[in-house]
Amino acid sequence: MSYGDIKLAFDSRLSDKPILEAETARLARLIQSHTPHDGIFVQPIPGLSLGRFSSTGTDLKTFYTPSFGIVAQGTISFTVGQEVYTSSKPRIFMVPVALPITVQIMQASPSEPYLTASLALEPQRIAELAARMFPHGLPPIQRRSAGYGVDADTGFVGTMTRLVGDGQD
C-alpha cells in the first residue's frame, strides 16, 4: 500500500478483518472506560491522551502538536489551511509538525461516541532516530503534507490497546 510517499507493507495476518474489528472494538471499550464524559483525557503514560465526543457538528479550533493516533469509533475531519483530512475507525492519523487546525466530529452519538487515542511525538527524539536511520541525510520527499493517514492493522491496534489498557484488562 502506498499513501503519498509513505510505503507500507502489511503482513496478511495483521489485516485479517474479523480480528481487526474485534481488536478495534476492544480498544474502543477501553477508551470509553477511561473517558467518563466528553473531552480529552491525559493519561499516566507520558504523551498518551484519550478523547471522547458524543455529538457532531461544532468546529473546534485548536493547536495540534506532533502526534499520531487512532480513531477507534466514529469519524473526524481535520482542516489545515485548505486541506481537509477525514479519519474514521480503524484509521491511523499522524500530524508531523505543530499546526493550528480546525476539528469537526462527523460521526458520533451518546450511544456510540467518537473515541480516539493519541500519542505525542517528541521532535528531539525523532531527530535523533532519523540521524541514526539516515546517516547521509533524509531521502527526498515528493509530496509534503500537514497530515497523513493510513488504515490500521491489528499490530498497531493491539499496541494502542496495550498502551491504553496499561495491563488493566
MARKE-612585 format. One record per residue: residue in three letters; z negated, x negated, y of N, C-alpha, C in turn; chain; residue number from 1. Coordinates in pm, whole numbers, plus 50000, padded with zeros to 5 digits. Atoms other than C-alpha are relative to their C-alpha. Example, Ala and Ser with C-alpha at 12.3 -4.5 7.8 and 13.67 -1.06 7.14 Angstrom:
<nodes>
+------+-------+-------+-------+-------+-------+-------+-------+-------+-------+------+------+
! voba !   n.z !   n.x !   n.y !  ca.z !  ca.x !  ca.y !   c.z !   c.x !   c.y ! voza ! nuke !
+------+-------+-------+-------+-------+-------+-------+-------+-------+-------+------+------+
!  Ala ! 50000 ! 49911 ! 49881 ! 49220 ! 48770 ! 49550 ! 50000 ! 49910 ! 50120 !    A !    1 !
!  Ser ! 50006 ! 50082 ! 49881 ! 49286 ! 48633 ! 49894 ! 49927 ! 50077 ! 50109 !    A !    2 !
+------+-------+-------+-------+-------+-------+-------+-------+-------+-------+------+------+
</nodes>
This chain:
<nodes>
+------+-------+-------+-------+-------+-------+-------+-------+-------+-------+------+------+
! voba !   n.z !   n.x !   n.y !  ca.z !  ca.x !  ca.y !   c.z !   c.x !   c.y ! voza ! nuke !
+------+-------+-------+-------+-------+-------+-------+-------+-------+-------+------+------+
!  Met ! 50000 ! 49915 ! 49883 ! 50000 ! 50000 ! 50000 ! 50000 ! 49911 ! 50123 !    A !    1 !
!  Ser ! 49996 ! 50075 ! 49876 ! 50075 ! 49877 ! 50349 ! 49962 ! 50092 ! 50115 !    A !    2 !
!  Tyr ! 50036 ! 49925 ! 49881 ! 49913 ! 50000 ! 50670 ! 50019 ! 49907 ! 50117 !    A !    3 !
!  Gly ! 49967 ! 50096 ! 49895 ! 50073 ! 49834 ! 50970 ! 50027 ! 49867 ! 49933 !    A !    4 !
!  Asp ! 49985 ! 50130 ! 50061 ! 50046 ! 49468 ! 50883 ! 49890 ! 49969 ! 49899 !    A !    5 !
!  Ile ! 50107 ! 50019 ! 50096 ! 49747 ! 49518 ! 50655 ! 50054 ! 50040 ! 49864 !    A !    6 !
!  Lys ! 49953 ! 49972 ! 50136 ! 49847 ! 49495 ! 50290 ! 49878 ! 50012 ! 49910 !    A !    7 !
!  Leu ! 50113 ! 49976 ! 50088 ! 49606 ! 49639 ! 50037 ! 50048 ! 50016 ! 49857 !    A !    8 !
!  Ala ! 49970 ! 49985 ! 50142 ! 49613 ! 49608 ! 49662 ! 49886 ! 50078 ! 49937 !    A !    9 !
!  Phe ! 50101 ! 49918 ! 50062 ! 49430 ! 49876 ! 49469 ! 50006 ! 49984 ! 49849 !    A !   10 !
!  Asp ! 50013 ! 49997 ! 50144 ! 49309 ! 49848 ! 49113 ! 50008 ! 50148 ! 49962 !    A !   11 !
!  Ser ! 49981 ! 49860 ! 50033 ! 49422 ! 50172 ! 48948 ! 49870 ! 50066 ! 49954 !    A !   12 !
!  Arg ! 50128 ! 49943 ! 50041 ! 49074 ! 50219 ! 48801 ! 49917 ! 50039 ! 50120 !    A !   13 !
!  Leu ! 50079 ! 49970 ! 49880 ! 48933 ! 50223 ! 49155 ! 50053 ! 50118 ! 50077 !    A !   14 !
!  Ser ! 49944 ! 49889 ! 49925 ! 49163 ! 50500 ! 49275 ! 50012 ! 50126 ! 49914 !    A !   15 !
!  Asp ! 50001 ! 49883 ! 50085 ! 49102 ! 50750 ! 48989 ! 49944 ! 50117 ! 50082 !    A !   16 !
!  Lys ! 50036 ! 49893 ! 49909 ! 49093 ! 51076 ! 49187 ! 49871 ! 50075 ! 49965 !    A !   17 !
!  Pro ! 50126 ! 49929 ! 50030 ! 48816 ! 51265 ! 48997 ! 49876 ! 49912 ! 50024 !    A !   18 !
!  Ile ! 50113 ! 50090 ! 49977 ! 48588 ! 50960 ! 49010 ! 49979 ! 49980 ! 50150 !    A !   19 !
!  Leu ! 50009 ! 50017 ! 49855 ! 48667 ! 50905 ! 49380 ! 49938 ! 50124 ! 50065 !    A !   20 !
!  Glu ! 50055 ! 49876 ! 49944 ! 48593 ! 51272 ! 49460 ! 49851 ! 50013 ! 49970 !    A !   21 !
!  Ala ! 50141 ! 49992 ! 50037 ! 48262 ! 51259 ! 49270 ! 49917 ! 49900 ! 50080 !    A !   22 !
!  Glu ! 50074 ! 50102 ! 49925 ! 48155 ! 50936 ! 49441 ! 49993 ! 50036 ! 50149 !    A !   23 !
!  Thr ! 50000 ! 49958 ! 49859 ! 48255 ! 51072 ! 49784 ! 49901 ! 50114 ! 50020 !    A !   24 !
!  Ala ! 50097 ! 49890 ! 49991 ! 48053 ! 51391 ! 49720 ! 49857 ! 49946 ! 49993 !    A !   25 !
!  Arg ! 50133 ! 50064 ! 50010 ! 47755 ! 51173 ! 49619 ! 49963 ! 49934 ! 50133 !    A !   26 !
!  Leu ! 50024 ! 50062 ! 49870 ! 47790 ! 50974 ! 49942 ! 49968 ! 50107 ! 50105 !    A !   27 !
!  Ala ! 50024 ! 49892 ! 49903 ! 47810 ! 51298 ! 50144 ! 49858 ! 50057 ! 49983 !    A !   28 !
!  Arg ! 50136 ! 49948 ! 50023 ! 47489 ! 51428 ! 49981 ! 49895 ! 49902 ! 50052 !    A !   29 !
!  Leu ! 50095 ! 50101 ! 49949 ! 47309 ! 51101 ! 50061 ! 49996 ! 50000 ! 50153 !    A !   30 !
!  Ile ! 49996 ! 49998 ! 49854 ! 47426 ! 51106 ! 50423 ! 49927 ! 50123 ! 50052 !    A !   31 !
!  Gln ! 50064 ! 49876 ! 49956 ! 47317 ! 51467 ! 50458 ! 49848 ! 49992 ! 49984 !    A !   32 !
!  Ser ! 50145 ! 50011 ! 50021 ! 46973 ! 51384 ! 50315 ! 49933 ! 49908 ! 50102 !    A !   33 !
!  His ! 50055 ! 50093 ! 49900 ! 46929 ! 51107 ! 50577 ! 50026 ! 50045 ! 50144 !    A !   34 !
!  Thr ! 49969 ! 49949 ! 49866 ! 47052 ! 51319 ! 50871 ! 49948 ! 50143 ! 50009 !    A !   35 !
!  Pro ! 50063 ! 49868 ! 50001 ! 46814 ! 51614 ! 50926 ! 50063 ! 50103 ! 50094 !    A !   36 !
!  His ! 49934 ! 49910 ! 49905 ! 47022 ! 51759 ! 51212 ! 50120 ! 49924 ! 50058 !    A !   37 !
!  Asp ! 49883 ! 50064 ! 49940 ! 47334 ! 51684 ! 51416 ! 49960 ! 49878 ! 50082 !    A !   38 !
!  Gly ! 50023 ! 50120 ! 49921 ! 47354 ! 51339 ! 51571 ! 50035 ! 49874 ! 49923 !    A !   39 !
!  Ile ! 49981 ! 50132 ! 50061 ! 47384 ! 50968 ! 51497 ! 49862 ! 49945 ! 49967 !    A !   40 !
!  Phe ! 50130 ! 50048 ! 50046 ! 47100 ! 50813 ! 51298 ! 50011 ! 49853 ! 49958 !    A !   41 !
!  Val ! 50004 ! 50143 ! 50032 ! 47037 ! 50436 ! 51296 ! 49911 ! 49984 ! 49877 !    A !   42 !
!  Gln ! 50071 ! 50019 ! 50126 ! 46922 ! 50321 ! 50952 ! 49926 ! 49867 ! 49998 !    A !   43 !
!  Pro ! 50076 ! 50126 ! 50009 ! 46679 ! 50045 ! 50846 ! 50088 ! 49877 ! 49974 !    A !   44 !
!  Ile ! 49910 ! 50113 ! 50023 ! 46970 ! 49826 ! 50728 ! 50069 ! 49968 ! 50132 !    A !   45 !
!  Pro ! 49940 ! 50034 ! 49870 ! 47086 ! 49637 ! 51040 ! 50150 ! 50033 ! 50006 !    A !   46 !
!  Gly ! 49859 ! 49965 ! 49977 ! 47414 ! 49778 ! 51174 ! 50045 ! 50128 ! 49934 !    A !   47 !
!  Leu ! 49960 ! 49878 ! 50070 ! 47421 ! 50083 ! 50945 ! 49956 ! 50123 ! 50079 !    A !   48 !
!  Ser ! 50035 ! 49873 ! 49937 ! 47435 ! 50425 ! 51110 ! 50072 ! 50113 ! 49928 !    A !   49 !
!  Leu ! 49946 ! 49882 ! 50065 ! 47499 ! 50773 ! 50978 ! 50018 ! 50109 ! 50104 !    A !   50 !
!  Gly ! 49974 ! 49893 ! 49907 ! 47649 ! 51069 ! 51158 ! 50016 ! 50133 ! 49930 !    A !   51 !
!  Arg ! 49988 ! 49862 ! 50050 ! 47631 ! 51444 ! 51107 ! 50028 ! 50090 ! 50119 !    A !   52 !
!  Phe ! 49965 ! 49904 ! 49896 ! 47800 ! 51711 ! 51319 ! 50050 ! 50127 ! 49934 !    A !   53 !
!  Ser ! 49969 ! 49875 ! 50067 ! 47825 ! 52078 ! 51225 ! 50085 ! 50096 ! 50081 !    A !   54 !
!  Ser ! 49908 ! 49915 ! 49924 ! 48060 ! 52211 ! 51493 ! 50119 ! 49917 ! 50046 !    A !   55 !
!  Thr ! 49875 ! 50067 ! 49960 ! 48410 ! 52129 ! 51616 ! 50024 ! 50018 ! 50148 !    A !   56 !
!  Gly ! 49946 ! 49972 ! 49868 ! 48587 ! 52103 ! 51945 ! 49962 ! 49907 ! 50113 !    A !   57 !
!  Thr ! 50041 ! 50073 ! 49881 ! 48383 ! 51919 ! 52206 ! 50047 ! 49855 ! 49998 !    A !   58 !
!  Asp ! 49962 ! 50140 ! 49986 ! 48531 ! 51591 ! 52328 ! 49878 ! 49919 ! 50041 !    A !   59 !
!  Leu ! 50111 ! 50088 ! 49969 ! 48272 ! 51316 ! 52327 ! 50057 ! 49866 ! 50044 !    A !   60 !
!  Lys ! 49955 ! 50130 ! 49951 ! 48346 ! 51014 ! 52543 ! 49887 ! 49901 ! 49971 !    A !   61 !
!  Thr ! 50099 ! 50097 ! 50042 ! 48172 ! 50708 ! 52405 ! 50061 ! 49861 ! 49999 !    A !   62 !
!  Phe ! 49956 ! 50139 ! 50007 ! 48198 ! 50334 ! 52360 ! 49976 ! 49952 ! 49858 !    A !   63 !
!  Tyr ! 50012 ! 50049 ! 50138 ! 48269 ! 50211 ! 52008 ! 49992 ! 49849 ! 50001 !    A !   64 !
!  Thr ! 50009 ! 50144 ! 50019 ! 48161 ! 49863 ! 51913 ! 50078 ! 49966 ! 49872 !    A !   65 !
!  Pro ! 49928 ! 50034 ! 50123 ! 48345 ! 49669 ! 51640 ! 49923 ! 50050 ! 49877 !    A !   66 !
!  Ser ! 50065 ! 49942 ! 50117 ! 48272 ! 49854 ! 51318 ! 50103 ! 50051 ! 49901 !    A !   67 !
!  Phe ! 49918 ! 49928 ! 50096 ! 48410 ! 50007 ! 51004 ! 49912 ! 50104 ! 49935 !    A !   68 !
!  Gly ! 50078 ! 49894 ! 50061 ! 48306 ! 50317 ! 50826 ! 50085 ! 50088 ! 49912 !    A !   69 !
!  Ile ! 49931 ! 49907 ! 50088 ! 48398 ! 50605 ! 50606 ! 49963 ! 50142 ! 50037 !    A !   70 !
!  Val ! 50022 ! 49857 ! 49984 ! 48438 ! 50976 ! 50652 ! 49970 ! 50054 ! 49860 !    A !   71 !
!  Ala ! 50038 ! 49946 ! 50130 ! 48251 ! 51140 ! 50363 ! 50027 ! 50150 ! 49990 !    A !   72 !
!  Gln ! 49973 ! 49856 ! 49999 ! 48313 ! 51500 ! 50470 ! 50048 ! 50039 ! 50138 !    A !   73 !
!  Gly ! 49948 ! 49952 ! 49872 ! 48515 ! 51672 ! 50743 ! 50113 ! 49913 ! 50052 !    A !   74 !
!  Thr ! 49890 ! 50072 ! 49936 ! 48774 ! 51538 ! 50985 ! 49964 ! 49970 ! 50144 !    A !   75 !
!  Ile ! 50026 ! 50044 ! 49862 ! 48751 ! 51345 ! 51313 ! 50129 ! 49946 ! 50061 !    A !   76 !
!  Ser ! 49887 ! 50056 ! 49926 ! 49002 ! 51245 ! 51578 ! 49945 ! 49904 ! 50105 !    A !   77 !
!  Phe ! 50036 ! 50100 ! 49898 ! 48968 ! 50927 ! 51791 ! 50118 ! 49985 ! 50094 !    A !   78 !
!  Thr ! 49894 ! 50026 ! 49903 ! 49168 ! 50886 ! 52111 ! 49965 ! 49875 ! 50078 !    A !   79 !
!  Val ! 50016 ! 50125 ! 49926 ! 49208 ! 50538 ! 52259 ! 50124 ! 49988 ! 50086 !    A !   80 !
!  Gly ! 49882 ! 50001 ! 49913 ! 49433 ! 50540 ! 52564 ! 50091 ! 50115 ! 49961 !    A !   81 !
!  Gln ! 49904 ! 49898 ! 50043 ! 49744 ! 50726 ! 52445 ! 50009 ! 50013 ! 49848 !    A !   82 !
!  Glu ! 49994 ! 49997 ! 50146 ! 49690 ! 50654 ! 52073 ! 49893 ! 50092 ! 49943 !    A !   83 !
!  Val ! 50092 ! 49908 ! 50066 ! 49532 ! 50920 ! 51852 ! 49995 ! 49964 ! 49852 !    A !   84 !
!  Tyr ! 50022 ! 50031 ! 50141 ! 49384 ! 50841 ! 51510 ! 49920 ! 50115 ! 49940 !    A !   85 !
!  Thr ! 50072 ! 49894 ! 50069 ! 49273 ! 51108 ! 51265 ! 49950 ! 49944 ! 49868 !    A !   86 !
!  Ser ! 50060 ! 50051 ! 50121 ! 49039 ! 51036 ! 50979 ! 49925 ! 50113 ! 49930 !    A !   87 !
!  Ser ! 50070 ! 49899 ! 50079 ! 48920 ! 51265 ! 50700 ! 49960 ! 49939 ! 49866 !    A !   88 !
!  Lys ! 50055 ! 50058 ! 50124 ! 48750 ! 51219 ! 50364 ! 50106 ! 49971 ! 49898 !    A !   89 !
!  Pro ! 50079 ! 50121 ! 49978 ! 48759 ! 50977 ! 50194 ! 50089 ! 49894 ! 50064 !    A !   90 !
!  Arg ! 49914 ! 50090 ! 49924 ! 48914 ! 50754 ! 50457 ! 49912 ! 49895 ! 50067 !    A !   91 !
!  Ile ! 50069 ! 50111 ! 49934 ! 48802 ! 50414 ! 50584 ! 50063 ! 49982 ! 50138 !    A !   92 !
!  Phe ! 49949 ! 50030 ! 49867 ! 48833 ! 50350 ! 50956 ! 49939 ! 49870 ! 50048 !    A !   93 !
!  Met ! 50050 ! 50124 ! 49944 ! 48796 ! 50025 ! 51142 ! 50039 ! 49991 ! 50146 !    A !   94 !
!  Val ! 49978 ! 50027 ! 49858 ! 48761 ! 49955 ! 51513 ! 49970 ! 49852 ! 50019 !    A !   95 !
!  Pro ! 50022 ! 50145 ! 49998 ! 48814 ! 49579 ! 51555 ! 49941 ! 49943 ! 50129 !    A !   96 !
!  Val ! 50052 ! 50050 ! 49872 ! 48711 ! 49546 ! 51921 ! 49924 ! 50112 ! 50070 !    A !   97 !
!  Ala ! 50075 ! 49900 ! 49924 ! 48472 ! 49723 ! 52159 ! 50097 ! 50076 ! 50091 !    A !   98 !
!  Leu ! 49906 ! 49917 ! 49925 ! 48656 ! 50015 ! 52318 ! 49935 ! 50130 ! 50048 !    A !   99 !
!  Pro ! 50039 ! 49864 ! 49962 ! 48593 ! 50327 ! 52523 ! 50095 ! 50096 ! 49927 !    A !  100 !
!  Ile ! 49918 ! 49905 ! 50074 ! 48715 ! 50620 ! 52314 ! 49952 ! 50143 ! 50024 !    A !  101 !
!  Thr ! 50037 ! 49859 ! 50001 ! 48715 ! 50997 ! 52302 ! 50004 ! 50045 ! 49855 !    A !  102 !
!  Val ! 50013 ! 49955 ! 50138 ! 48599 ! 51150 ! 51975 ! 49998 ! 50153 ! 50001 !    A !  103 !
!  Gln ! 50005 ! 49855 ! 50018 ! 48663 ! 51507 ! 51862 ! 49984 ! 50030 ! 49852 !    A !  104 !
!  Ile ! 50020 ! 49955 ! 50138 ! 48526 ! 51661 ! 51544 ! 50101 ! 50112 ! 49978 !    A !  105 !
!  Met ! 49892 ! 49905 ! 50025 ! 48821 ! 51850 ! 51397 ! 49966 ! 50099 ! 49888 !    A !  106 !
!  Gln ! 50037 ! 49912 ! 50111 ! 48671 ! 51994 ! 51077 ! 49854 ! 49979 ! 49968 !    A !  107 !
!  Ala ! 50143 ! 50003 ! 50027 ! 48301 ! 52075 ! 51039 ! 49945 ! 50141 ! 50012 !    A !  108 !
!  Ser ! 50069 ! 49872 ! 49990 ! 48070 ! 52372 ! 50991 ! 49854 ! 49978 ! 49963 !    A !  109 !
!  Pro ! 50140 ! 50018 ! 50040 ! 47696 ! 52427 ! 50942 ! 49985 ! 49982 ! 49848 !    A !  110 !
!  Ser ! 50012 ! 50014 ! 50145 ! 47752 ! 52461 ! 50565 ! 50068 ! 49874 ! 49947 !    A !  111 !
!  Glu ! 49932 ! 50124 ! 50037 ! 47990 ! 52160 ! 50546 ! 50022 ! 49916 ! 50125 !    A !  112 !
!  Pro ! 49987 ! 50078 ! 49877 ! 47919 ! 51930 ! 50841 ! 50087 ! 49876 ! 49981 !    A !  113 !
!  Tyr ! 49930 ! 50130 ! 50000 ! 48126 ! 51628 ! 50935 ! 49892 ! 49896 ! 49970 !    A !  114 !
!  Leu ! 50097 ! 50103 ! 50039 ! 47948 ! 51332 ! 50768 ! 50070 ! 49864 ! 49995 !    A !  115 !
!  Thr ! 49942 ! 50134 ! 49997 ! 48012 ! 50962 ! 50823 ! 49892 ! 49894 ! 49986 !    A !  116 !
!  Ala ! 50086 ! 50119 ! 50005 ! 47859 ! 50622 ! 50753 ! 50079 ! 49886 ! 50060 !    A !  117 !
!  Ser ! 49929 ! 50114 ! 49942 ! 47948 ! 50318 ! 50960 ! 49911 ! 49877 ! 50005 !    A !  118 !
!  Leu ! 50070 ! 50128 ! 49998 ! 47855 ! 49953 ! 50967 ! 50058 ! 49916 ! 50112 !    A !  119 !
!  Ala ! 49956 ! 50082 ! 49886 ! 47871 ! 49743 ! 51282 ! 50046 ! 49864 ! 49952 !    A !  120 !
!  Leu ! 49949 ! 50133 ! 50030 ! 48071 ! 49422 ! 51266 ! 49947 ! 49903 ! 50104 !    A !  121 !
!  Glu ! 50050 ! 50103 ! 49909 ! 47931 ! 49104 ! 51418 ! 50114 ! 49905 ! 50034 !    A !  122 !
!  Pro ! 49885 ! 50084 ! 49963 ! 48212 ! 48930 ! 51613 ! 49979 ! 49851 ! 49972 !    A !  123 !
!  Gln ! 50026 ! 50142 ! 50024 ! 48045 ! 48588 ! 51585 ! 50017 ! 49966 ! 49852 !    A !  124 !
!  Arg ! 49988 ! 50023 ! 50144 ! 48022 ! 48617 ! 51206 ! 50145 ! 50011 ! 49954 !    A !  125 !
!  Ile ! 49858 ! 49985 ! 50033 ! 48381 ! 48739 ! 51182 ! 50078 ! 49875 ! 50041 !    A !  126 !
!  Ala ! 49932 ! 50121 ! 49953 ! 48498 ! 48441 ! 51388 ! 49971 ! 49882 ! 49907 !    A !  127 !
!  Glu ! 50036 ! 50108 ! 50093 ! 48309 ! 48202 ! 51157 ! 50076 ! 50014 ! 49868 !    A !  128 !
!  Leu ! 49930 ! 49978 ! 50126 ! 48459 ! 48360 ! 50845 ! 50151 ! 49977 ! 50016 !    A !  129 !
!  Ala ! 49856 ! 50017 ! 49977 ! 48811 ! 48367 ! 50995 ! 50035 ! 49851 ! 50009 !    A !  130 !
!  Ala ! 49974 ! 50144 ! 49989 ! 48786 ! 47996 ! 51079 ! 50000 ! 49933 ! 49862 !    A !  131 !
!  Arg ! 50002 ! 50056 ! 50135 ! 48699 ! 47919 ! 50716 ! 50118 ! 50050 ! 49916 !    A !  132 !
!  Met ! 49890 ! 49942 ! 50078 ! 48962 ! 48153 ! 50571 ! 50136 ! 49952 ! 50047 !    A !  133 !
!  Phe ! 49872 ! 50041 ! 49941 ! 49237 ! 48038 ! 50806 ! 49979 ! 49873 ! 50082 !    A !  134 !
!  Pro ! 50032 ! 50123 ! 49927 ! 49164 ! 47672 ! 50895 ! 50113 ! 49954 ! 50093 !    A !  135 !
!  His ! 49888 ! 50039 ! 49914 ! 49511 ! 47633 ! 51053 ! 50036 ! 50108 ! 50101 !    A !  136 !
!  Gly ! 49976 ! 49891 ! 49905 ! 49483 ! 47945 ! 51267 ! 50035 ! 50130 ! 49930 !    A !  137 !
!  Leu ! 49971 ! 49868 ! 50056 ! 49521 ! 48316 ! 51210 ! 50149 ! 50021 ! 49985 !    A !  138 !
!  Pro ! 49858 ! 49968 ! 50014 ! 49853 ! 48442 ! 51078 ! 50044 ! 50093 ! 50112 !    A !  139 !
!  Pro ! 49953 ! 49912 ! 49892 ! 50072 ! 48620 ! 51334 ! 49989 ! 50148 ! 49959 !    A !  140 !
!  Ile ! 50010 ! 49855 ! 50022 ! 50019 ! 48994 ! 51366 ! 50119 ! 50065 ! 50068 !    A !  141 !
!  Gln ! 49882 ! 49934 ! 49946 ! 50330 ! 49204 ! 51412 ! 49964 ! 50119 ! 50088 !    A !  142 !
!  Arg ! 50037 ! 49880 ! 49926 ! 50154 ! 49515 ! 51536 ! 49849 ! 50001 ! 50021 !    A !  143 !
!  Arg ! 50143 ! 49991 ! 49969 ! 49819 ! 49526 ! 51711 ! 49966 ! 50147 ! 50024 !    A !  144 !
!  Ser ! 50041 ! 49862 ! 49987 ! 49621 ! 49845 ! 51714 ! 49854 ! 50006 ! 50040 !    A !  145 !
!  Ala ! 50139 ! 49980 ! 49960 ! 49300 ! 49978 ! 51863 ! 49914 ! 50042 ! 49882 !    A !  146 !
!  Gly ! 50073 ! 49955 ! 50117 ! 49204 ! 50116 ! 51524 ! 50090 ! 49999 ! 49879 !    A !  147 !
!  Tyr ! 49925 ! 50002 ! 50125 ! 49308 ! 50112 ! 51162 ! 49933 ! 50097 ! 49904 !    A !  148 !
!  Gly ! 50055 ! 49912 ! 50101 ! 49263 ! 50349 ! 50874 ! 50076 ! 49985 ! 49869 !    A !  149 !
!  Val ! 49940 ! 50006 ! 50134 ! 49328 ! 50335 ! 50500 ! 49922 ! 50096 ! 49910 !    A !  150 !
!  Asp ! 50067 ! 49916 ! 50099 ! 49250 ! 50561 ! 50206 ! 49894 ! 49916 ! 49930 !    A !  151 !
!  Ala ! 50109 ! 50069 ! 50070 ! 48921 ! 50469 ! 50042 ! 50026 ! 49999 ! 49850 !    A !  152 !
!  Asp ! 49999 ! 50002 ! 50146 ! 48888 ! 50368 ! 49679 ! 49854 ! 50007 ! 49954 !    A !  153 !
!  Thr ! 50137 ! 49983 ! 50050 ! 48585 ! 50409 ! 49453 ! 49913 ! 49877 ! 50021 !    A !  154 !
!  Gly ! 50077 ! 50121 ! 49974 ! 48481 ! 50047 ! 49505 ! 49935 ! 50004 ! 50138 !    A !  155 !
!  Phe ! 50054 ! 49994 ! 49864 ! 48440 ! 50094 ! 49880 ! 49900 ! 50115 ! 50013 !    A !  156 !
!  Val ! 50090 ! 49885 ! 49992 ! 48285 ! 50441 ! 49849 ! 49869 ! 49969 ! 49929 !    A !  157 !
!  Gly ! 50121 ! 50037 ! 50073 ! 48042 ! 50309 ! 49587 ! 49913 ! 49902 ! 50076 !    A !  158 !
!  Thr ! 50075 ! 50096 ! 49920 ! 47943 ! 50019 ! 49811 ! 49926 ! 50070 ! 50114 !    A !  159 !
!  Met ! 50065 ! 49927 ! 49890 ! 47874 ! 50251 ! 50105 ! 49889 ! 50091 ! 49945 !    A !  160 !
!  Thr ! 50103 ! 49914 ! 50061 ! 47683 ! 50486 ! 49871 ! 49874 ! 49919 ! 49971 !    A !  161 !
!  Arg ! 50118 ! 50085 ! 50027 ! 47457 ! 50199 ! 49762 ! 49930 ! 49960 ! 50130 !    A !  162 !
!  Leu ! 50061 ! 50034 ! 49872 ! 47402 ! 50094 ! 50124 ! 49920 ! 50117 ! 50056 !    A !  163 !
!  Val ! 50067 ! 49883 ! 49945 ! 47314 ! 50446 ! 50235 ! 49879 ! 50036 ! 49915 !    A !  164 !
!  Gly ! 50110 ! 49966 ! 50090 ! 47100 ! 50512 ! 49929 ! 49891 ! 49897 ! 49999 !    A !  165 !
!  Asp ! 50097 ! 50109 ! 49996 ! 46932 ! 50173 ! 49952 ! 49903 ! 50007 ! 49882 !    A !  166 !
!  Gly ! 50082 ! 49997 ! 50119 ! 46809 ! 50218 ! 49597 ! 49912 ! 50122 ! 49987 !    A !  167 !
!  Gln ! 50087 ! 49884 ! 50001 ! 46651 ! 50557 ! 49670 ! 50045 ! 50112 ! 49909 !    A !  168 !
!  Asp ! 49954 ! 49888 ! 50085 ! 46864 ! 50769 ! 49438 ! 50006 ! 49959 ! 49855 !    A !  169 !
+------+-------+-------+-------+-------+-------+-------+-------+-------+-------+------+------+
</nodes>
